[in-house]
Amino acid sequence: MRGSATGETCPDLFELSNGDFAIIGTEATADLDPHLPPDAARADYERIVVIDRDTLIRAKRDIPDA
């Protein structure tokens, strides 16, 4: 189920018409960029967005396996 039971805004993950996924979450690039693992990188136009664990787990059923 999408949306908030309390009427507030919430993190969300949804599929776009082209098959990509978009995430609504808390922007945390400045805080987390220095802590990326050594094998992770981000382009200047990319941002690190945080969503809570519950949001991702609930979205799992809607993410295709392939």
Buried (B, 14 or more C-beta within 10 A) or exposed (E): EEEEEEEEEBBBBEEEEEEEEEBEBEEEEEEBEEEEEEEEEEEEEEBBBBBEEEBBEBBEEEEEEE
